Amino acid sequence: MKSRHRSREIALQILYQHDLISHSSGQPLPLGTQITEGLKYHFDYFDIPQDLRQFIAELVVGTLTQVTTLDLLLEKYASNWKVARMSSVDRSLLRMSLYEMLKCEDSPRTVVIDEAIELAKQFGTLETPAFINGILDHVKETTLEILPSAVE
């Protein structure tokens, strides 16, 4: 399995966990040191290989710190869908993929979309791949605003 794919898979699982906790408890998503401490614990507990950690951290930290802006963009491109109505898997995957499309210059948009579809098949419902593809393809065809830097 390619390391970037595995990194995205792990990042999605972490984001999904944060999303579930946030929605079930009503607590906000973690910020700052909460994120980095949580990642360190996750990496050590699950013995995540060193070569995957940087990209995972970039996706998780970037997505969580930009979640408000990402949600606004998703609602713009997900016609007739509110982010709050999406499943946790769909919402987490779309946020992460949109972040990567906007901020990871070495990730071509078509690759991000292909990877998101594969993750949707693995973690979502039967409808998830088409839903994810439709929204991200719409985003790909549009000039997007640049997100502020997630990690300074």
C-alpha positions in Angstrom: 0.0 0.0 0.0 1.4 3.4 -0.9 2.4 5.6 2.0 0.3 8.6 1.0 -2.8 6.4 0.7 -2.2 4.9 4.1 -1.6 8.4 5.6 -4.9 9.6 4.2 -6.6 6.5 5.6 -5.2 7.2 9.1 -5.9 10.9 8.9 -9.5 10.2 8.0 -9.9 7.8 10.9 -8.5 10.5 13.3 -10.8 13.2 11.8 -13.8 10.9 12.0 -13.1 10.2 15.6 -12.9 13.9 16.4 -16.1 14.6 14.5 -18.0 11.9 16.3 -16.8 13.1 19.7 -17.7 16.7 18.8 -21.2 15.9 17.6 -22.1 13.5 20.3 -20.8 15.6 23.2 -21.4 19.0 21.7 -17.8 19.9 22.5 -15.9 21.9 19.9 -13.2 20.2 17.8 -9.7 20.3 19.4 -7.4 23.1 18.8 -3.7 23.8 19.2 -1.8 21.6 21.7 -4.9 19.4 22.0 -4.5 18.3 18.4 -0.7 17.7 18.7 -1.0 15.9 22.0 -3.8 13.7 20.5 -1.8 12.9 17.4 1.3 12.0 19.4 -0.8 9.7 21.6 -2.4 8.1 18.5 0.9 7.7 16.7 2.5 6.0 19.7 -0.4 3.9 20.7 -1.0 2.5 17.2 2.7 2.4 16.4 2.3 4.5 13.2 5.5 4.4 11.1 7.6 7.5 11.3 7.5 8.1 7.5 3.7 8.5 7.6 3.4 10.9 10.5 4.3 14.2 8.9 1.6 13.9 6.1 -1.0 12.6 8.6 -0.3 15.5 10.9 -0.5 18.0 8.1 -3.9 16.7 7.0 -5.3 16.5 10.5 -4.0 19.8 11.9 -4.8 21.6 8.7 -8.3 20.2 8.4 -9.2 20.8 12.1 -7.8 24.4 12.2 -9.6 25.3 9.0 -12.9 23.4 9.6 -15.1 26.6 9.7 -13.8 27.8 6.4 -13.9 24.3 4.9 -17.5 23.9 6.0 -18.5 27.2 4.3 -16.8 26.1 1.1 -18.5 22.6 1.3 -21.9 24.1 1.7 -21.2 26.3 -1.3 -20.3 23.3 -3.5 -22.7 20.7 -2.0 -25.9 22.0 -3.5 -28.9 21.4 -1.2 -26.7 19.9 1.5 -25.9 21.3 4.9 -22.6 20.0 6.3 -24.3 19.1 9.6 -26.7 16.7 7.7 -23.8 14.8 6.1 -22.7 11.5 7.7 -19.5 11.8 9.8 -17.5 9.8 7.3 -18.7 12.0 4.4 -18.1 15.2 6.3 -14.7 14.2 7.5 -13.6 12.9 4.1 -14.8 16.0 2.3 -13.1 18.4 4.7 -9.8 16.5 4.5 -9.9 16.3 0.7 -10.8 19.9 0.3 -8.0 20.9 2.6 -5.6 18.8 0.6 -6.8 20.2 -2.7 -6.3 23.8 -1.4 -3.1 23.5 0.6 -1.0 20.6 -0.5 0.6 21.9 -3.7 2.3 18.5 -4.3 -1.1 16.7 -4.4 -2.8 17.0 -7.8 -6.5 17.6 -7.5 -7.3 14.5 -9.6 -5.2 12.3 -7.3 -6.9 13.8 -4.2 -10.3 13.0 -5.8 -9.3 9.5 -6.8 -8.0 8.8 -3.3 -11.2 10.3 -1.7 -13.3 7.9 -3.8 -11.2 4.9 -2.7 -11.6 5.9 0.9 -15.3 6.5 0.4 -15.6 2.9 -0.9 -13.7 1.6 2.1 -15.4 3.6 4.9 -18.7 4.9 3.5 -22.0 3.6 2.3 -22.8 2.5 -1.3 -23.8 6.1 -2.1 -20.7 7.8 -0.6 -18.3 7.4 -3.5 -20.7 9.1 -6.0 -21.5 11.8 -3.4 -17.9 12.6 -2.7 -16.9 12.5 -6.4 -19.7 14.9 -7.3 -18.8 17.5 -4.8 -15.0 17.3 -5.2 -15.3 17.3 -9.0 -17.4 20.5 -8.8 -14.7 22.0 -6.6 -11.9 20.9 -9.0 -13.5 22.8 -11.8 -13.7 26.0 -9.8 -11.1 28.5 -8.8 -10.9 28.4 -5.1 -9.9 30.9 -2.5 -6.7 30.1 -0.7 -7.1 29.1 2.9 -5.0 30.9 5.5 -1.9 28.9 6.7 -2.9 26.2 9.1 0.5 25.7 10.7 2.7 28.7 11.2 
